[in-house]
Amino acid sequence: MAQDIGETLARLEAVVKDRLASGDAGASYVASLAAKGRGKIAQKLGEEAVETVIAALTEDDAALTGEAADLVFHLTVLLGERGLGWAAIAAEIERRHGTSGHAEKAGRQ
């Protein structure tokens, strides 16, 4: 049974937020990653992005799906560590809706 993507991301975000708040690096991967600092979280996100690209180019759909899930997870951790969440991302996507990608990019400072 397919889950609503919004519900899935909200649940993931809530778990990440709770684990960041706990700060218990011994009990949680999220907390242990956060204890290493924002740079380490960003590094891990970058690694997952590269693995996602490699899977897209050389592996099957299952591998790509797994790597994309890892990428979204680590992005959620980075957003949470910054005090942001998926609502901020959704708001930005909504703000851009109806604007040509070329026009949006040209309008960036």
N, CA and C of each residue as an Amber inpcrd file, in Angstrom:
protein
   327
   0.8420000  -1.1740000   0.0000000   0.0000000   0.0000000   0.0000000
   0.8890000   1.2390000   0.0000000   0.6710000   2.1110000  -0.9560000
   1.4800000   3.3290000  -1.0760000   1.1340000   4.3120000   0.0300000
   2.1630000   4.9270000   0.5770000   1.9810000   5.9430000   1.6110000
   1.9620000   7.3110000   0.9690000   1.2940000   8.2290000   1.5910000
   1.3230000   9.6160000   1.1630000   2.7180000  10.1680000   1.4400000
   3.3360000  10.7800000   0.4290000   4.7100000  11.2770000   0.5760000
   4.8100000  12.3180000   1.6850000   3.7720000  13.1470000   1.8080000
   3.7780000  14.1540000   2.8700000   3.7880000  13.5280000   4.2510000
   3.0000000  12.4800000   4.4300000   2.9660000  11.7800000   5.7240000
   4.3090000  11.1240000   6.0140000   4.8930000  10.5350000   4.9950000
   6.1810000   9.8580000   5.1740000   7.2670000  10.8560000   5.5550000
   7.3320000  11.9700000   4.8380000   8.3560000  12.9790000   5.1560000
   8.0980000  13.6140000   6.5150000   6.8330000  13.8370000   6.8670000
   6.5100000  14.4050000   8.1820000   6.9330000  13.4550000   9.2970000
   6.7040000  12.1630000   9.1020000   7.1070000  11.1830000  10.1150000
   8.6290000  11.1280000  10.2390000   9.3250000  11.1220000   9.1090000
  10.7820000  11.1370000   9.1280000  11.2900000  12.3890000   9.8300000
  10.7300000  13.5310000   9.4820000  11.1420000  14.7840000  10.1000000
  10.9260000  14.7640000  11.6120000   9.8150000  14.2160000  12.0570000
   9.5310000  14.1440000  13.4990000  10.5400000  13.2500000  14.2170000
  10.8790000  12.1170000  13.6260000  11.8630000  11.2160000  14.2340000
  13.2250000  11.8980000  14.3140000  13.6350000  12.5400000  13.2160000
  14.9200000  13.2370000  13.2030000  14.9380000  14.3390000  14.2560000
  13.8760000  15.1160000  14.3330000  13.7940000  16.2050000  15.3160000
  13.9250000  15.6560000  16.7400000  13.2200000  14.5800000  17.0410000
  13.2940000  13.9620000  18.3710000  14.7040000  13.4790000  18.6860000
  15.3420000  12.8700000  17.7120000  16.6860000  12.3260000  17.9550000
  17.7330000  13.4270000  18.0520000  17.5460000  14.4900000  17.2960000
  18.4430000  15.6400000  17.4540000  18.2750000  16.2480000  18.8410000
  17.0350000  16.3580000  19.2920000  16.7570000  16.9460000  20.6060000
  17.2980000  16.0820000  21.7330000  17.2830000  14.7590000  21.5400000
  17.7580000  13.8690000  22.6020000  19.2500000  14.0300000  22.8380000
  19.9880000  14.2510000  21.7570000  21.4320000  14.4080000  21.8780000
  22.1600000  13.1640000  22.3410000  21.4710000  12.0290000  22.3680000
  22.0730000  10.7870000  22.8570000  22.8100000  10.0810000  21.7210000
  24.0740000  10.4650000  21.5330000  24.8750000   9.9350000  20.4350000
  25.0770000   8.4280000  20.5200000  24.9810000   7.8690000  21.7150000
  25.1500000   6.4300000  21.8640000  23.9290000   5.6330000  21.4530000
  22.7820000   6.2770000  21.4170000  21.5410000   5.5670000  21.1250000
  20.9770000   5.8660000  19.7460000  21.5400000   6.8690000  19.0490000
  20.9330000   7.3210000  17.8140000  21.9820000   7.7010000  16.7910000
  21.8300000   7.1820000  15.5800000  22.7160000   7.5750000  14.4820000
  22.5830000   9.0690000  14.2040000  21.3450000   9.5740000  14.2120000
  21.1190000  10.9970000  13.9580000  21.8690000  11.8450000  14.9850000
  21.7230000  11.5210000  16.2550000  22.4030000  12.2820000  17.3040000
  23.9120000  12.1390000  17.2000000  24.3990000  10.9560000  16.8470000
  25.8490000  10.7750000  16.7290000  26.3940000  11.5680000  15.5500000
  25.6520000  11.6370000  14.4630000  26.0680000  12.4330000  13.3160000
  26.0540000  13.9160000  13.6760000  25.0100000  14.3680000  14.3460000
  24.9010000  15.7670000  14.7520000  26.0200000  16.1540000  15.7190000
  26.4230000  15.2280000  16.5730000  27.4970000  15.5100000  17.5360000
  28.8190000  15.7920000  16.8290000  28.9540000  15.3100000  15.6050000
  30.1850000  15.5390000  14.8300000  30.1540000  16.8880000  14.1180000
  29.0050000  17.5430000  14.1500000  28.9130000  18.8870000  13.5900000
  28.2670000  18.9650000  12.2280000  27.8800000  20.1820000  11.8900000
  27.1930000  20.4460000  10.6240000  28.0470000  20.0400000   9.4300000
  29.3570000  20.2550000   9.5220000  30.2320000  19.8860000   8.4120000
  30.1710000  18.4020000   8.1020000  30.1290000  17.5830000   9.1350000
  30.0530000  16.1350000   8.9340000  28.7060000  15.7360000   8.3370000
  27.6310000  16.3860000   8.7890000  26.3110000  16.0990000   8.2160000
  26.3140000  16.4610000   6.7320000  26.8570000  17.6330000   6.4120000
  26.9110000  18.0690000   5.0150000  27.7800000  17.1300000   4.1780000
  28.8870000  16.6890000   4.7400000  29.7560000  15.7450000   4.0440000
  29.0040000  14.4630000   3.7410000  28.2820000  13.9430000   4.7180000
  27.5280000  12.7070000   4.5210000  26.4520000  12.9060000   3.4570000
  25.7910000  14.0670000   3.4580000  24.8040000  14.3640000   2.4350000
  25.4530000  14.3510000   1.0530000  26.6220000  14.9480000   0.9500000
  27.3450000  14.9440000  -0.3210000  27.6990000  13.5380000  -0.7870000
  28.1390000  12.7060000   0.1360000  28.4530000  11.3160000  -0.2040000
  27.2150000  10.6070000  -0.7370000  26.0930000  10.8300000  -0.0650000
  24.8520000  10.1800000  -0.4990000  24.4070000  10.7050000  -1.8600000
  24.6380000  11.9910000  -2.1240000  24.2940000  12.5500000  -3.4310000
  25.1090000  11.8860000  -4.5340000  26.4050000  11.7130000  -4.2990000
  27.2620000  11.0520000  -5.2840000  26.8110000   9.6060000  -5.4910000
  26.5040000   8.9060000  -4.4140000  26.0430000   7.5210000  -4.5330000
  24.7270000   7.4420000  -5.3030000  23.8740000   8.4510000  -5.1500000
  22.6120000   8.4870000  -5.8790000  22.8690000   8.6730000  -7.3710000
  23.7820000   9.5550000  -7.7130000  24.1310000   9.7740000  -9.1210000
  24.7110000   8.4950000  -9.7260000  25.6090000   7.8540000  -9.0090000
  26.2140000   6.6190000  -9.5110000  25.1390000   5.5540000  -9.7220000
  24.2330000   5.4220000  -8.7740000  23.1560000   4.4370000  -8.9180000
  22.2760000   4.7680000 -10.1160000  22.0160000   6.0500000 -10.3420000
  21.1870000   6.4550000 -11.4810000  21.8360000   6.0700000 -12.8000000
  23.1610000   6.1080000 -12.8430000  23.8690000   5.8470000 -14.0900000
  24.2580000   4.3930000 -14.3020000  24.4030000   3.6300000 -13.2000000
  24.9880000   2.2940000 -13.3630000  24.2130000   1.1590000 -12.7150000
  23.1760000   1.4810000 -11.9480000  22.4980000   0.4230000 -11.2070000
  21.0170000   0.3490000 -11.5500000  20.3340000  -0.6170000 -10.9510000
  18.9130000  -0.8000000 -11.2370000  18.0480000   0.1470000 -10.4060000
  16.7440000   0.0870000 -10.6550000  15.8120000   0.9830000  -9.9720000
  15.8080000   0.7890000  -8.4620000  15.9470000  -0.4420000  -8.0150000
  15.9560000  -0.7050000  -6.5650000  17.1490000  -0.0220000  -5.9020000
  18.3110000  -0.1030000  -6.5340000  19.5040000   0.5470000  -5.9790000
  19.3340000   2.0590000  -5.9740000  18.7890000   2.6050000  -7.0430000
  18.5600000   4.0460000  -7.1020000  17.5660000   4.4810000  -6.0250000
  16.5210000   3.7090000  -5.8440000  15.5320000   4.0240000  -4.8160000
  16.1690000   4.0230000  -3.4320000  16.9970000   3.0490000  -3.1530000
  17.6810000   2.9760000  -1.8600000  18.6080000   4.1520000  -1.6370000
  19.3660000   4.5000000  -2.6550000  20.2800000   5.6430000  -2.5190000
  19.5090000   6.9540000  -2.3910000  18.4100000   7.0880000  -3.1180000
  17.5870000   8.2940000  -3.0060000  16.9960000   8.4080000  -1.6040000
  16.6100000   7.2880000  -1.0140000  16.0930000   7.3000000   0.3590000
  17.1780000   7.7570000   1.3290000  18.4030000   7.2700000   1.1400000
  19.5220000   7.7150000   1.9880000  19.7590000   9.2140000   1.8220000
  19.6630000   9.7010000   0.5890000  19.8610000  11.1240000   0.3150000
  18.8070000  11.9690000   1.0200000  17.5510000  11.5630000   0.9030000
  16.4600000  12.3010000   1.5530000  16.6170000  12.2560000   3.0710000
  16.9860000  11.1150000   3.6080000  17.2100000  10.9950000   5.0490000
  18.2730000  11.9840000   5.5220000  19.4200000  11.9930000   4.8510000
  20.5080000  12.8670000   5.2930000  20.1850000  14.3420000   5.0580000
  19.4160000  14.6420000   4.0130000  18.9530000  16.0150000   3.8230000
  18.0230000  16.4200000   4.9590000  17.1760000  15.5100000   5.3940000
  16.2770000  15.7800000   6.5200000  17.0770000  16.0600000   7.7900000
  18.1450000  15.3170000   8.0020000  19.0050000  15.5550000   9.1710000
  19.6430000  16.9380000   9.0770000  20.1750000  17.2940000   7.9180000
  20.8030000  18.6060000   7.7630000  19.7920000  19.7320000   7.9630000
  18.6230000  19.5950000   7.3680000  17.5810000  20.6030000   7.5580000
  17.2180000  20.7220000   9.0350000  17.0270000  19.5860000   9.6990000
  16.6700000  19.5910000  11.1160000  17.7290000  20.2250000  11.9820000
  18.9750000  19.9600000  11.6670000  20.0710000  20.5420000  12.4400000
  20.0830000  22.0670000  12.2970000  19.6190000  22.5560000  11.1680000
  19.5320000  23.9930000  10.9130000  18.2300000  24.5970000  11.4160000
  17.3390000  23.7560000  11.9670000  16.0530000  24.2540000  12.4450000
  15.0400000  24.4430000  11.3360000  15.2720000  23.8030000  10.2100000
  14.3700000  23.8710000   9.0670000  13.6820000  22.5310000   8.8810000
  12.6950000  22.5220000   8.0250000  12.0020000  21.2700000   7.7520000
  11.4070000  21.2770000   6.3590000  10.6630000  20.2300000   6.0880000
  10.0830000  20.0570000   4.7640000   9.0550000  21.1320000   4.4330000
   8.4360000  21.7490000   5.4250000   7.4860000  22.8340000   5.1530000
   8.1880000  24.0080000   4.4800000   9.4130000  24.2960000   4.8950000
  10.1760000  25.3850000   4.2740000  10.5030000  25.0510000   2.8240000
  10.8240000  23.7950000   2.5640000  11.1320000  23.3700000   1.1960000
   9.8720000  23.4420000   0.3440000   8.7570000  22.9580000   0.8860000
   7.4870000  23.0070000   0.1560000   7.0860000  24.4410000  -0.1550000
   7.2890000  25.3450000   0.7950000   6.9490000  26.7600000   0.5750000
   7.7910000  27.3430000  -0.5570000   9.0580000  26.9930000  -0.6150000
   9.9190000  27.4900000  -1.6820000   9.5070000  26.9200000  -3.0370000
   9.1480000  25.6430000  -3.0640000   8.6770000  25.0330000  -4.3090000
   7.3880000  25.7190000  -4.7660000   6.4900000  25.9680000  -3.8260000
   5.2430000  26.6760000  -4.1590000   5.5280000  28.0780000  -4.6720000
   6.4790000  28.7700000  -4.0640000   6.8360000  30.1200000  -4.5040000
   7.3180000  30.1070000  -5.9440000   8.0470000  29.0700000  -6.3070000
   8.5960000  28.9640000  -7.6600000   7.5960000  28.4330000  -8.6820000
   6.5140000  27.8290000  -8.2210000   5.5510000  27.2020000  -9.1330000
   5.0180000  28.2220000 -10.1340000   4.9740000  27.8180000 -11.3910000
   4.4570000  28.6920000 -12.4280000   5.5010000  29.6130000 -13.0250000
   6.7280000  29.5340000 -12.5020000   7.8230000  30.3380000 -13.0300000
   8.7160000  29.4220000 -13.8500000   9.0660000  29.8630000 -15.0190000
   9.9830000  29.1010000 -15.8580000  11.2660000  28.8350000 -15.0860000
  11.7990000  27.6410000 -15.2220000  13.0700000  27.3240000 -14.5780000
  14.1790000  28.2550000 -15.0260000  14.1740000  28.6220000 -16.2960000
  15.1820000  29.5520000 -16.8050000  15.0100000  30.9280000 -16.1610000
  13.7570000  31.3830000 -16.0550000  13.4920000  32.7000000 -15.4560000
  13.8380000  32.6890000 -13.9780000  13.5030000  31.6140000 -13.2760000
  13.7960000  31.5220000 -11.8420000  15.2980000  31.5690000 -11.6190000
  16.0450000  30.8100000 -12.3980000  17.4910000  30.7860000 -12.2340000
  18.1010000  32.1500000 -12.5510000  17.6170000  32.8100000 -13.5930000
  18.1280000  34.1260000 -13.9620000  17.8480000  35.1660000 -12.8840000
  16.7680000  34.9710000 -12.1130000  16.3880000  35.9200000 -11.0820000
  17.1150000  35.7560000  -9.7680000  17.9090000  34.7060000  -9.6280000
  18.6560000  34.4980000  -8.3790000  19.7720000  35.5250000  -8.2620000
  20.0200000  35.9350000  -7.0470000  21.0970000  36.9090000  -6.8080000
  22.4270000  36.2040000  -6.7420000
